[in-house]
Amino acid sequence: MNTVATPLAGIFHMKFRRFLAFDALGAIFWAGTYLGLGYIFSGQIEFIALKSQQLGGGLMVLLVASLAFILATNSWPARDSSANENCPHQPGRVEGKTGRR
């Protein structure tokens, strides 16, 4: 949002002090939100750190394997749809008419 806010403030001729005030309020809100969430969930973060330390290298292997699986499935090339070009049962295709003259 901050990347878009600066050019928009210039386009709409917002006064510098007004922009600076809103920008400072946004930064305080952003930092305060994450600071508050960290304070509220600090016990859970310590619990997760303790459990991951107990699991040791097995957890790391599981995380790396999961990441590798996600990357492999997302980067696998999609099937070539031209292989089905001569299939008569394609949606929207009328049998007997190829559309060629």
Backbone as JSON, one array per atom type, in Angstrom:
{
  "sequence": "MNTVATPLAGIFHMKFRRFLAFDALGAIFWAGTYLGLGYIFSGQIEFIALKSQQLGGGLMVLLVASLAFILATNSWPARDSSANENCPHQPGRVEGKTGRR",
  "N": [[0.84, -1.19, 0.0], [1.98, 1.22, 0.73], [3.69, 1.78, -1.36], [2.02, 2.59, -3.37], [0.75, 4.74, -2.26], [2.33, 7.09, -2.15], [2.71, 8.11, -4.91], [-0.03, 8.53, -5.45], [-0.74, 10.46, -3.58], [0.71, 12.6, -4.57], [-0.51, 12.91, -7.1], [-3.1, 13.71, -6.39], [-2.55, 16.11, -5.24], [-1.98, 16.36, -2.46], [-1.25, 17.94, 0.59], [2.06, 18.23, 1.96], [2.52, 18.01, 4.77], [0.12, 16.91, 5.67], [0.17, 14.44, 4.31], [2.48, 13.36, 5.48], [1.62, 13.13, 8.14], [-0.46, 11.2, 7.92], [1.06, 9.1, 6.9], [2.83, 8.61, 9.01], [0.99, 7.86, 11.0], [0.02, 5.5, 9.84], [2.36, 3.94, 9.82], [2.84, 3.69, 12.57], [0.52, 2.31, 13.32], [0.86, -0.07, 11.82], [3.32, -1.13, 12.85], [2.6, -1.28, 15.55], [0.52, -3.14, 15.49], [1.81, -5.59, 14.8], [3.6, -5.72, 16.91], [1.85, -5.93, 19.06], [0.55, -8.38, 18.41], [2.74, -10.09, 18.59], [3.28, -9.87, 21.31], [0.91, -10.9, 22.43], [0.88, -13.55, 21.45], [3.25, -14.61, 22.41], [3.75, -16.68, 24.22], [2.89, -18.94, 22.81], [4.7, -18.95, 20.72], [7.08, -19.51, 22.02], [6.43, -22.09, 22.89], [6.17, -23.48, 20.45], [8.8, -23.23, 19.52], [10.12, -24.73, 21.48], [9.0, -27.31, 21.08], [9.82, -27.81, 18.44], [12.54, -27.92, 18.82], [12.71, -30.23, 20.34], [11.86, -32.13, 18.48], [13.89, -32.04, 16.65], [16.15, -32.85, 13.98], [14.35, -34.22, 12.37], [12.06, -32.67, 11.96], [13.11, -30.64, 10.39], [13.81, -32.05, 8.09], [11.26, -32.84, 7.25], [10.08, -30.31, 6.72], [11.78, -29.34, 4.64], [11.36, -31.32, 2.71], [8.63, -30.96, 2.22], [8.64, -28.36, 1.14], [10.19, -28.82, -1.15], [8.48, -30.56, -2.53], [6.27, -28.88, -3.02], [7.46, -26.9, -4.63], [8.27, -28.5, -6.79], [5.84, -29.47, -7.83], [4.55, -27.13, -8.57], [6.21, -26.09, -10.51], [6.25, -27.92, -12.5], [5.87, -28.73, -15.92], [2.89, -27.87, -17.71], [0.36, -29.99, -19.2], [0.37, -30.42, -22.71], [-2.04, -28.88, -24.56], [-2.49, -29.1, -27.25], [-2.27, -31.71, -27.97], [-4.72, -32.86, -27.84], [-6.02, -31.97, -30.05], [-7.26, -33.22, -32.24], [-9.39, -34.5, -31.12], [-12.73, -35.45, -31.15], [-14.57, -34.8, -29.2], [-14.45, -32.32, -27.92], [-15.4, -29.54, -25.91], [-17.79, -27.3, -27.23], [-17.27, -27.85, -29.85], [-18.46, -28.72, -33.0], [-19.38, -31.73, -34.43], [-18.11, -32.93, -37.49], [-17.72, -30.5, -38.64], [-14.97, -28.55, -39.16], [-14.26, -25.97, -39.19], [-12.56, -25.03, -41.03], [-11.91, -23.83, -44.36]],
  "CA": [[0.0, 0.0, 0.0], [2.82, 2.39, 0.84], [4.26, 2.03, -2.67], [1.0, 3.27, -4.17], [0.28, 5.94, -1.56], [3.13, 8.28, -2.45], [2.3, 8.72, -6.17], [-1.41, 9.0, -5.38], [-0.74, 11.72, -2.83], [1.17, 13.63, -5.5], [-1.52, 13.11, -8.15], [-4.22, 14.43, -5.82], [-2.03, 17.36, -4.67], [-2.09, 16.36, -1.0], [-0.22, 18.74, 1.25], [3.12, 17.38, 2.48], [2.33, 17.75, 6.2], [-1.02, 15.98, 5.81], [0.67, 13.14, 3.89], [3.41, 12.89, 6.5], [0.84, 12.74, 9.32], [-1.11, 9.92, 7.63], [2.1, 8.1, 6.75], [3.31, 8.28, 10.35], [-0.06, 7.09, 11.67], [0.01, 4.17, 9.25], [3.54, 3.21, 10.29], [2.61, 3.37, 13.98], [-0.5, 1.26, 13.35], [1.47, -1.29, 11.28], [4.28, -1.65, 13.83], [1.87, -1.6, 16.77], [-0.24, -4.37, 15.28], [2.7, -6.73, 14.9], [4.13, -5.73, 18.27], [0.78, -6.47, 19.9], [0.39, -9.8, 18.12], [3.9, -10.79, 19.17], [3.11, -9.91, 22.77], [-0.2, -11.79, 22.75], [1.2, -14.94, 21.13], [4.63, -14.93, 22.77], [3.77, -18.0, 24.86], [2.77, -19.96, 21.78], [5.95, -18.96, 19.95], [8.04, -20.25, 22.84], [6.0, -23.49, 22.87], [6.54, -24.03, 19.13], [10.26, -23.34, 19.49], [10.5, -25.85, 22.34], [8.61, -28.56, 20.42], [10.68, -28.02, 17.26], [13.85, -28.32, 19.34], [12.58, -31.62, 20.75], [11.76, -32.97, 17.28], [15.24, -32.06, 16.08], [16.37, -32.85, 12.53], [13.19, -34.78, 11.66], [11.2, -31.57, 11.55], [13.78, -29.94, 9.29], [13.67, -32.9, 6.9], [9.86, -32.74, 6.84], [9.87, -28.99, 6.13], [12.49, -29.26, 3.37], [10.67, -32.21, 1.77], [7.37, -30.29, 1.85], [8.97, -27.25, 0.26], [10.62, -29.39, -2.42], [7.29, -31.06, -3.19], [5.49, -27.73, -3.5], [8.19, -26.29, -5.75], [8.27, -29.42, -7.93], [4.51, -29.56, -8.43], [4.19, -25.84, -9.17], [7.05, -25.77, -11.66], [6.12, -28.99, -13.49], [5.21, -28.17, -17.11], [1.51, -28.28, -17.9], [0.15, -30.84, -20.37], [0.18, -29.69, -23.96], [-3.43, -29.04, -24.98], [-2.56, -29.38, -28.68], [-2.32, -33.16, -28.14], [-6.13, -33.21, -27.98], [-6.55, -31.16, -31.15], [-8.1, -34.02, -33.13], [-10.42, -35.17, -30.35], [-14.04, -34.93, -31.59], [-15.46, -34.52, -28.07], [-14.07, -31.1, -27.23], [-16.55, -28.67, -25.68], [-17.97, -26.22, -28.19], [-16.91, -28.27, -31.19], [-19.52, -29.41, -33.7], [-18.79, -32.81, -35.19], [-18.26, -32.82, -38.94], [-17.28, -29.16, -39.09], [-13.67, -28.22, -38.57], [-14.06, -24.53, -39.21], [-11.63, -24.7, -42.11], [-12.54, -23.72, -45.67]],
  "C": [[0.88, 1.25, 0.0], [3.45, 2.76, -0.5], [3.3, 2.83, -3.54], [0.63, 4.62, -3.55], [1.04, 7.19, -1.97], [2.76, 8.89, -3.8], [0.86, 9.24, -6.14], [-1.51, 10.31, -4.63], [-0.27, 12.86, -3.72], [0.15, 13.95, -6.57], [-2.68, 13.96, -7.63], [-3.81, 15.69, -5.08], [-2.25, 17.46, -3.16], [-0.94, 17.16, -0.41], [0.77, 17.8, 1.95], [2.91, 17.03, 3.94], [1.18, 16.78, 6.45], [-0.58, 14.57, 5.42], [1.59, 12.54, 4.95], [2.68, 12.42, 7.75], [0.17, 11.38, 9.09], [-0.08, 8.8, 7.49], [2.63, 7.67, 8.11], [2.26, 7.47, 11.12], [-0.13, 5.66, 11.14], [1.18, 3.34, 9.72], [3.38, 2.81, 11.75], [1.59, 2.24, 14.11], [0.09, -0.08, 12.91], [2.42, -1.93, 12.31], [3.57, -2.07, 15.12], [1.08, -2.89, 16.66], [0.66, -5.59, 15.46], [3.36, -6.83, 16.29], [3.1, -6.33, 19.22], [0.56, -7.96, 19.67], [1.54, -10.63, 18.68], [3.78, -10.91, 20.67], [2.03, -10.91, 23.16], [0.18, -13.26, 22.56], [2.62, -15.34, 21.52], [4.74, -16.29, 23.44], [3.7, -19.12, 23.84], [4.05, -20.07, 20.95], [7.02, -19.73, 20.72], [7.71, -21.74, 22.85], [6.4, -24.16, 21.56], [8.05, -24.19, 19.02], [10.74, -24.52, 20.32], [10.19, -27.19, 21.67], [9.5, -28.84, 19.19], [12.09, -28.42, 17.68], [13.82, -29.79, 19.77], [12.52, -32.56, 19.56], [13.09, -33.07, 16.55], [15.25, -32.03, 14.56], [15.2, -33.4, 11.75], [12.25, -33.7, 11.16], [11.8, -30.82, 10.37], [13.64, -30.74, 7.99], [12.24, -32.81, 6.37], [9.58, -31.4, 6.16], [10.54, -28.86, 4.76], [11.81, -30.13, 2.32], [9.36, -31.58, 1.31], [7.62, -29.15, 0.89], [9.39, -27.76, -1.11], [9.43, -29.92, -3.21], [6.46, -29.93, -3.78], [6.16, -27.09, -4.7], [8.15, -27.19, -6.98], [6.91, -29.46, -8.6], [4.1, -28.25, -9.07], [5.02, -25.51, -10.4], [7.0, -26.85, -12.74], [5.39, -28.45, -14.7], [3.8, -28.74, -17.27], [1.41, -29.16, -19.15], [-0.12, -29.98, -21.58], [-1.24, -29.93, -24.45], [-3.55, -29.31, -26.47], [-2.59, -30.88, -28.96], [-3.76, -33.62, -28.34], [-6.79, -32.48, -29.15], [-7.51, -31.94, -32.02], [-9.21, -34.77, -32.4], [-11.78, -34.6, -30.73], [-14.94, -34.51, -30.44], [-15.02, -33.3, -27.27], [-15.3, -30.23, -27.02], [-16.6, -27.55, -26.72], [-17.62, -26.6, -29.62], [-18.06, -29.07, -31.8], [-18.89, -30.47, -34.57], [-19.09, -32.62, -36.67], [-17.85, -31.49, -39.48], [-15.98, -28.83, -38.39], [-13.43, -26.73, -38.52], [-13.09, -24.09, -40.28], [-12.36, -24.65, -43.43], [-11.71, -24.39, -46.72]]
}
